[in-house]
Amino acid sequence: MTAEILHLWINGQRVPSQGSRMGDVFNPASGEVIRRVPLADRNDIDAAVAAARAAFPAWRETTPLRRARILTRFRELMEQHRDELAQLASEEHGKTLVDAAGSVQRGIEVIEFASGVPHLLKGEQAEDVGRGVDSHSLLQPVGVCAGITPFNFPAMVPLWMFPVAIACGNTFVLKPSEKVPSCSLRMAELFKEAGLPDGVFNVVPGDKEAVDTLLNHPDVGAISFVGSTPVAKHIYETAARNGKRVQALGGAKNHAVVMPDADMDFTADALIGAAYGSAGERCMAISTVVAVGEAGDALLPLLKDKAAQIGVGRGDTADTGMGPVISATHRDRIVSLIDSGVAQGADLVLDGRGIAVPGGEHGFFVGPTLFDRVTPDMDIYREEIFGPVLIVLRAENYEAAVKLINANPYGNGTAIFTGSGHRARRFENEIEVGMVGVNVPIPVPMAFFSFGGWKASLLGDLHMHGMEGVYFYTRTKVVTSRWPAPAERTGSTLAMPTLG
């Protein structure tokens, strides 16, 4: 099989890289190279940013209503091509087709939210803040914005960024993961078909050279990032040092507290989906269960039985519940962490190492893995595994569970399973985490709310999409005006005006 050769997308057209470096795009289920993608170099990034900068004045002057109509058409095209995009995501990431289609749909919802931009960009107004003095605020675009996105959601995570930025009047340069470039490149084609002017949206797959060029580029005004916390820290520090706006979403260790009064069968089903969906390669995956009191003994047999029944295989096969992980390197890292859990004394209830998948002998597979009696000092608790490994810790009571979660350096997402409304309300208020579920295992907010965590899970001040996304991609300008009649002119004064 000959690997397809991809191109960059700059100024509304496919273009080859000005450099010579290429990256292999694998099908994780087979281990074969299915595509080759150019790794954008400094000259490519300069060309993409120059195209975005040149397109910005006219796009900024395009009315919000006209922008909304283009976004609406883009949403329609995305819905028409949803299955195609899901196929691309499944081929390059390995996730099942149904999971991929669901993630594309969640991204489409952000386009739908951004299509309301004429309303979203309305500022505030106050009449007579002083006698004869009015004030109003304007939300104006930043300029050229850039997004740096991870491998785990080839369509959804980029869609958290560029539709909102572009709706607000900015132009955009997207640097998707070189492991999963095809969805982003295809979305660029669909956006152009929707009527987006050339240069407003550019796609440049690449590695660290592309990232650092964007971070240091003087014409880039804002950077959005989703990935690991160490990289998020580098993104934040470098971009902020260069005077850019930054929202950098980092890693996670998402906990679910299970109280003894929870519906155990319902809870087990929810946790299986949250832990093993997308092979655990979700920033919102529940990787850690904190079982309170007698809940652990009731829950463990259910988790073991349900996890053991998950069909592991190619993502495009109907009876597959869970596909491979992204690469051989990542598979080996997950296996090494499972090894460390065993060595450090955790109870390995279900072992996914060495799983045999018919037809996937060269694929990057790890089976569902379940640990019990994990303690906070173990590597499998301290590190984000980002794979199909669910760990269970025991807590004596609710207070101990909350204390454990709040002591963790991450604060991305969490959930509680309980039949008590009083306890759930306490949890909402006491937990130091950005996104909270109550009997909901993956509390990813809808597009009209904002997505993001606390503590080491976020570097920056504003979350993605929702109104925080609008505020991130706009600058607020406040106008104070007075139109005095000739009789009201009183001459000069050096005193501070009070306007009252």
TAUR-V578351 format. One line per field, one symbol per residue. psi: psi as a letter, one per 20 degrees, with the letter a starting at -180 (. if undefined). Layout:
psi = ???
This chain:
psi = pppqprrropkjqpqqqiaipqqpoqohhijqohqppqopaghggggghgghghigghhhipqhggghhghghggghghhjghghhggggghhiqqhhgghhhghhhhhhggghikhhhhjpaqppqlhrojpqqqqqoqqgcpqqpoqaihnhggghihfhggghhijrrqopnrpihmihgghhhgghgghijpqqihpqpnqabhggghgghjpijphqpqqpbqgghhggggggghhjjqqpoopbaqnpqppoqhjqohgggggghghhhiqkkjlpijpoippoppcihghhhghgggghhhipppaqhjphjphparrhrhghghgghhhgghgghjjqoohpojqkqpopikhjrmpprpppqrlqqiiqhighqohlalopqpqpqhrgghggggghiqhqlfqrqpoqjohghhhggghhpmqhpppokohnlpqrhirqpqarciipoaiprqaahhgghgjqppppppqpnqqhiiojaqqjqppii.
